[in-house]
């Protein structure tokens, strides 16, 4: 568990792919993480203003983006873990439940598409 948390802190999208599900949120988490890294690096070159020294605002922005990506990754990993522990979603403790059962009264939307193409 500690290993997952440290991995989610250091490399959030990789942690989601390894311990969670890649299709859940790995791409948007990667965007936040990479943007945070770029922002942190850019801060050491003066930021958007091009000032001498480190741009603290840009550095804070990069740290915030990295933090958001880490928290998001940790949330996804915990949700997937809860889903695996309760595959029938009986406890409803997870915010991301994989089991979505169709209602009996629902019709197949592909039937509507086939109906329109056969005209």
N, C-alpha and C positions, 0 to 999 in steps of 0.2 A: 504494500500500500504506500509506503514511504517512497519507494522507487518510482511508482507511478506519479506521485505528486511532484517529485523533483524533476522527472522527465517532462511533465506538463508545464513546469515552470521554465525549463531551459529550452525545450523544443516542442511547443504546443501542437503543431499540426502532425508531427511525427508520433507524438504520444497518442493522439486521437486515432491515427491509422493503426497503431500497434495494439492499443488497449481498448479502443472504442470501435466505432464503425466508420470507415473512411467516407462512406456516402452521406453520413449525417451532416457534418459541418467542417470537414477537414479543409476544404478550399477557402471558405471565408475566414477561418481561423488563420490559415496560412497568409492571407492577404493582410490581416491586421498585424501578424507577427513580422512579416517581411517589411511592411511599411514602418513598423516600430524600429527595426534594425537600421533601415535606411535613414530614418529621422535621427537616430542616435549618432550615426556616422556623420550625417550632414551637420549636426550641431557642433562637432569639433572643427568644422571648416567655416564657422561663422553663421550658419543658418541662412534663411532667405534674405536677411538684411546684409549679410556679408561683413559682419562686424569683426573686429579683432578679438581673438579668443573664442571661448565656447559660448554658443547661444543657449542660455538656460531654458528659454521657452521651448525651443525645438527639442532640447534634451528631455524636458518634462513631457512633451507630447509623445516622443518615442517611448519613454518609459511607461506612459499611460496606455499606449496602444499595445505594447508587449504585455502589460498587466491584464488588459482586457482579454487578449488572446489566451493567456494562461488560465484565467478564471473560467473562460468559456470552455476551454479544453477539459479542465477539471470537472466542470458540470456535465459535459457530454460523457466523460468516462464513468462518472458515478451513475448517471442515468442508464447507460448501457449495462453496467454491472447490476443495477437493480432489476432491469428487464430480464437479464439472464437468470437471476435468482427467483423470479416470479414469471415464468413464461406464459402463464394463462392470464396474467394481469388481474388476479383476484384481489390482491392487497391494494392495488391502485396507488402504490407509494411512489411510482416513477412518474416524472413529467413527460417522458418520451416512451410511450408504450408501443411496442412493435405489433402487438396483436390488434388488428382492426378487422372486426367481423362485419360483413354486410348485413343489413337488415333484410328480413324476408320479403318485405314489400318493395324493395328496390329493384328496378329493372336494369338490364345491362345497357350502358350508354353506347356500346358498340353496335347494338341492334339499330339504334337511331341512325348511326352513320351508314350502316349497310342499307337501310331503308332509303336514305337520300341518294345514295350512289346507284341504286337500282332503278331509279326513275328515268 
